[in-house]
Amino acid sequence: MNANQLINMITRMFVRKVVNKGLNAGIDRVSGGGKSRDQMTDAERSQARKGKQAARTARKAARITRRVGKF
């Protein structure tokens, strides 16, 4: 391996980690509720739960898309 390949490999690893953290932070911010559980009504709790599940699904989809994009 030459120096250019090593630099590219390290850069890709770093960028991948930064993008993952950014995606996760953005998804958490969008899906997160502003209230604590005891301040929520039953409907708000249900909606927050669905939001968390949707965030989990979005995270999995993003992970799969990145994996497929490598090829």
N, C-alpha and C positions, 0 to 999 in steps of 0.2 A: 504494500500500500504506500502510495506517495503522500506527500504533505497535503496536497489539494484534497485528496479523498478523505483524509483524517479530519481536515477542517470542515468539509462538507458534512461528514457524519456527525461531528460534535454540534455543528450549527443546527442540523435537522433535529437532533435530540432536544436541544435547548428550545427551539421554536415549538416543537410538539408539546413540551411540558407547559410552556407559556400559553399556548392556544387552549390546551385542555383546562388550565386553571381559569382562563378568561371565560370560556364557555360555561364551565360549572358555576362560576360566580354570577354570570348573567342569568343563567337559568334559575339559580337559587333566588336572585333578587326579584325576578319576575313572578316566581311561584310562591314566594314567602308571604305569609300574612303579617300584618302589622300588630296584631293583638296576641296576647297569651291565650292559652287554651281555656282558662277559667273565665275570661272576659268574652269569649265567643258564644254565640247562640248555637243551637244544634245544626242549623242550616249552614252557618259559617264554618263550623267544624267539618261538616261534610264536604263543603266546597274546598276548604284548605286541604283535606285529605285527597280529593280528586286532583287538585293542583300539584300536590307532591307526587302522585302517581304519574301524572302527565309529564312532570319534570324528569322523573326517573326514565320514562319511556323515551323522552327527547334525548336524554343523555346516552341511552343505549343506541338510539338511532344515529347520533353523531359519532359514536365510537365505531359502529359498523361502517358508516360512510367513510370515515378516515381510513379504516382498515381496507376497504375496497379500493379507495383512491390510491393506495400504494402501488397497486398493480397496473 
